[in-house]
Amino acid sequence: MNIIKKLIGVLCMILAPVAAYMLTSEGIKKIAAAAPEAKTNATTQWSILILIFLPVMAGLLLFGWYAVKGEFDEVGA
């Protein structure tokens, strides 16, 4: 079971930066492609999305780090 936890930790550590990069690059593309009259709206929406989900990705990375270190090997009663 501990091996599975460590593999999930590695997966989380790989997934977090990839997802953060994809989210940020997609936001930049959508803002750049927005019509001039809708650019403010697109910028606001994507800024909020990025500001909300980047800490989530940081938490996913931290969870993966702790799983790889073995912090979750022993489950308390």
C-alpha positions as CSV (number, residue, x, y, z in Angstrom):
1,M,0.0,0.0,0.0
2,N,2.9,2.4,0.7
3,I,4.2,1.9,-2.8
4,I,0.8,2.9,-4.2
5,K,0.9,6.0,-2.0
6,K,4.3,6.9,-3.3
7,L,3.4,6.4,-6.9
8,I,0.3,8.6,-6.5
9,G,2.6,11.2,-4.9
10,V,4.9,11.1,-7.9
11,L,1.9,11.4,-10.2
12,C,0.7,14.4,-8.2
13,M,4.1,16.0,-8.4
14,I,4.1,15.6,-12.2
15,L,0.5,16.6,-12.7
16,A,0.6,19.8,-10.7
17,P,3.1,21.8,-12.7
18,V,1.8,20.5,-16.0
19,A,-1.8,21.5,-15.1
20,A,-0.6,24.9,-13.9
21,Y,1.3,25.5,-17.1
22,M,-1.7,24.4,-19.2
23,L,-4.1,26.5,-17.3
24,T,-1.9,29.6,-17.6
25,S,-1.1,29.1,-21.2
26,E,-4.7,28.6,-22.1
27,G,-5.7,31.7,-20.2
28,I,-3.0,33.8,-22.1
29,K,-4.3,32.4,-25.4
30,K,-7.9,33.1,-24.7
31,I,-7.1,36.7,-23.5
32,A,-5.1,37.4,-26.6
33,A,-7.8,36.0,-28.9
34,A,-10.6,37.9,-27.3
35,A,-12.3,40.7,-29.2
36,P,-11.2,44.2,-28.1
37,E,-14.6,44.9,-26.6
38,A,-14.5,41.6,-24.6
39,K,-10.9,41.7,-23.6
40,T,-11.6,43.2,-20.1
41,N,-14.2,40.5,-19.4
42,A,-11.9,37.7,-20.6
43,T,-9.0,39.1,-18.6
44,T,-11.1,39.3,-15.4
45,Q,-12.4,35.7,-15.8
46,W,-9.1,34.1,-16.6
47,S,-7.3,36.1,-13.8
48,I,-9.8,34.8,-11.3
49,L,-9.5,31.2,-12.5
50,I,-5.7,31.3,-12.4
51,L,-5.7,32.9,-9.0
52,I,-8.0,30.3,-7.6
53,F,-6.4,27.2,-9.1
54,L,-2.7,28.0,-8.8
55,P,-2.8,27.5,-5.0
56,V,-4.7,24.3,-5.6
57,M,-1.9,23.1,-7.8
58,A,0.6,24.1,-5.2
59,G,-1.3,22.0,-2.7
60,L,-1.3,19.1,-5.1
61,L,2.5,19.4,-5.4
62,L,2.9,19.6,-1.7
63,F,0.7,16.5,-1.2
64,G,2.9,14.6,-3.7
65,W,6.1,15.7,-2.0
66,Y,4.8,14.5,1.4
67,A,3.6,11.2,-0.1
68,V,7.0,10.6,-1.7
69,K,8.8,11.4,1.6
70,G,6.6,8.8,3.3
71,E,4.6,11.1,5.6
72,F,1.5,9.1,4.9
73,D,3.0,5.6,5.5
74,E,1.6,5.3,9.0
75,V,-2.1,6.0,9.4
76,G,-3.0,7.1,13.0
77,A,-5.9,5.4,14.8
